[in-house]
Amino acid sequence: MTLPVAGWSLQKIGDLINLNLKNSCEDQTTVGFVPMPLLGTSYRSSVAFEERRWSDVKKGYTHFADGDVLLAKITPCFENGKIGIPRGLPNGIGAGSTEYFVCRPKPEVLEPRYLAGWFMTESFLRNGAVEMTGSVGHKRVPKEYLLSNEIPLAPLPEQKRIVDKLDLLLARVDACRDRVGRVGPLLKRFRHSVLAAATSGGLTEDWRTKMSMSENWKLVRLAELGELGRGKSKHRPRNDPCLYGGPYPFIQTGAIAQSKGRITQHSQTYSEFGLTQSKLWPTGTVCITIAANIADTAILTYPACFPDSVVGFVADPAKSCPEFVKWSIDVISDHLESFAPATAQKNINLAILNDVEFRCPPIEEQAEIVRRVDVLFAFADRLEARLSQAQTAVGRLTPALLAKAFRGELVPQDPNDEPAAELLKRLQAARADVAKGSTPMRRVRAKATTVAKGGSQADEVLEEGAMEG
């Protein structure tokens, strides 16, 4: 890695932290307990905790204290960026999952928020995921990766300016994400309101006035508007390979829920033999699920077969439009689900659908309803496309800001800041001076043994050694 700016230094994280230190306190002391679900995935997430007695958590858990940086090391928590700095722990200490690395930055060289920011960069997470070891589902980042990973170390005053700037900017990113997140539910409510108005007559009230038509809506049964039948296969077992692999599209139940209302693709096909055991439903068929997810609907855009868990409705063109029937079922889907028995595999039978009643206008008004709903839904589709682009852009902001921070581009440099490398040299020299000036206790004891046993001279030697140490 190339250093971004003068005054910065590449340093191994292991040289800047103490890893997995132990706490010590009275058993009755109240402390904070942080299981993995309480550790967030956002740079600004606060670390929530539960209050526990120290005697209950001192064994079998990882220890930490206020200001430590917690980093999840197990998959998928590591890849998801579960990182946090606990603050305000009861009595300043806590314990939590054994799947944490607990990093205590050396305060004279490393700001905890700066280290947490580095842990959340795409490069650190991506490279750490590559280094994981262990079995599938239980892979962990090795301690060696953490300790040997090199962080671009800015001067300590600049670290603090960087993290203060990140706090400010990422607060704005979070606010933007919250605003964008509220749009999706609004669009869902908009679509539901459109369908409610469409199937109640409200959407075309002005049209009826303009056309001098009275509100001639009638309560009808679904079976009166077209053909309703099962897509049932007569062959067993249903997973027999001879049923599949031919030219006829086969629509799975899950594809209906994911289709957004229109079946435009499939992943499986029926063979000629499969077709003899089932039925090829025509384009325009309304597919309705009757098992698992009750009353999911979609319209076929090409002929296809489907399984026992789906029924098909083919509209009588003189009485109904497929789209109007589909939307009428969508509006009452919750009501239909209430008919399913309380069993593990929920389902409703064909007789229930046959007797479903809803208000239906003349075919001319149905056509106008379809036209208007299509226009409004096209507008909603455009908004959803823009929303998706906005969500993608917002999702890129945090990684981009973190990358900019560690390139030295987020805040201006101050020439008066002591370069990181010089600070480290000075601290190392100071430690060497302390070590050189101290007298190890074993030397003092060795010197004391040369003096007459029990004499006052030995006491003087021990006292001298203690003063030197």
KASUL-V185971 format. One record per residue. OMEGA is omega in degrees with one decimal (NA if undefined). Layout:
# KASUL-V185971
omega
OMEGA
OMEGA
This chain:
# KASUL-V185971
omega
177.6
178.6
-174.2
-174.4
176.4
179.6
177.5
-178.4
173.8
-177.6
175.0
-179.0
-179.3
178.7
-173.4
-176.2
162.6
-171.8
171.1
176.8
-179.2
173.8
175.4
177.5
179.3
-176.4
-176.7
-178.1
175.2
-178.3
176.3
178.3
-174.8
172.0
-175.0
-178.8
-178.8
177.5
-174.2
179.5
-179.7
-179.5
-175.6
-178.3
172.2
-178.7
177.4
-179.6
172.2
178.1
178.8
170.7
-177.7
-178.8
-177.6
-173.0
-175.0
178.5
176.9
179.7
176.6
-179.3
174.7
-179.0
175.2
176.8
174.5
176.6
178.9
179.6
176.9
-176.6
-176.0
176.2
-3.5
-175.7
179.1
-178.2
179.3
176.5
176.6
-174.5
177.4
177.9
-179.9
176.8
175.0
176.5
175.8
-177.9
172.1
-177.2
-179.3
177.4
-179.1
-173.9
174.3
179.4
175.2
154.4
177.7
-175.8
176.0
-177.7
173.7
-166.2
-178.3
-177.1
-170.1
176.0
-177.4
-179.3
176.9
178.3
178.7
177.5
178.2
178.7
-177.6
178.8
-179.1
-177.6
179.6
-178.0
-178.9
-178.9
177.9
178.9
178.5
-175.8
-175.9
177.0
178.5
-177.6
-179.4
-179.3
-179.9
178.8
-178.4
174.7
179.5
177.1
-178.1
178.0
-179.7
-173.4
-176.8
-179.4
-177.4
-179.9
173.8
-172.6
175.8
171.3
-173.8
177.3
178.9
174.6
-177.6
176.7
-179.7
-175.8
175.6
178.1
177.8
177.9
-178.5
-175.6
-177.7
171.3
177.8
177.3
178.7
178.9
178.1
179.1
178.9
-179.6
179.3
-179.4
179.6
-176.0
-178.1
176.8
177.8
178.4
177.5
177.3
178.3
-179.9
180.0
179.5
178.0
-179.1
178.0
178.5
-178.2
-174.4
177.1
-180.0
-177.8
-175.5
-175.6
179.5
179.4
179.4
179.0
178.3
-179.0
-178.0
-179.0
179.6
175.2
179.9
-174.7
178.9
-177.9
174.2
-175.6
172.2
-179.1
-177.8
-179.6
-173.2
-179.5
-177.4
178.8
-178.1
-179.5
172.2
-168.8
173.3
-179.9
-173.0
173.8
1.7
-175.5
178.7
178.8
-178.3
-177.4
177.9
-167.0
173.3
-180.0
-173.3
-170.8
-179.4
177.9
-173.0
177.9
-178.8
-178.1
-179.5
180.0
180.0
-175.6
-170.3
-173.6
171.4
-179.4
178.0
-178.7
179.5
179.4
-178.2
-177.6
179.8
175.1
176.4
174.5
177.5
178.8
-179.0
178.6
179.9
-174.3
-178.4
175.2
-177.5
-173.5
172.2
-179.4
177.1
173.7
177.2
-177.4
179.6
-179.3
177.8
-178.2
174.1
-174.5
170.8
162.7
-176.3
173.6
-178.9
177.8
173.9
173.6
-179.9
-177.7
172.1
172.7
-168.8
-178.5
-173.3
-179.8
170.8
179.3
175.2
177.0
-174.0
168.3
-173.2
178.2
-174.5
-173.5
172.2
-179.9
-177.7
-179.2
178.5
179.1
-177.2
177.8
177.1
178.9
-176.4
-177.3
-175.3
178.5
178.1
179.6
-178.6
-179.4
178.1
-178.6
178.5
-177.7
178.7
-179.2
178.9
-178.4
175.9
172.5
-177.6
-175.7
-178.4
179.1
179.2
178.8
-175.5
177.4
179.9
173.2
-178.5
-174.5
178.0
174.2
-175.3
-180.0
-179.9
174.8
179.5
178.2
177.0
179.4
-179.8
-176.7
178.9
178.3
178.9
-178.2
179.2
175.4
175.6
178.4
178.1
179.2
177.7
179.2
177.6
177.3
177.1
179.0
177.5
179.6
179.0
177.5
-179.8
179.0
179.0
-179.9
-172.9
-177.3
176.7
-179.2
179.7
178.4
178.2
178.4
179.9
-175.6
166.8
-179.8
-174.5
-173.6
179.0
178.6
176.5
176.5
-177.7
179.6
177.5
176.0
-180.0
-177.2
-178.9
179.0
178.0
-179.1
177.7
-178.4
179.1
177.6
178.3
179.8
178.4
179.3
178.5
178.8
-179.1
-178.7
-176.9
-178.1
178.2
-179.1
-176.0
-179.7
175.9
179.3
-178.8
178.9
179.0
-177.8
-177.3
179.5
-179.6
-179.0
-176.0
176.5
-177.1
179.3
-179.9
178.1
178.2
179.9
-179.6
178.7
178.5
178.4
179.6
-179.9
179.1
179.0
-179.0
NA
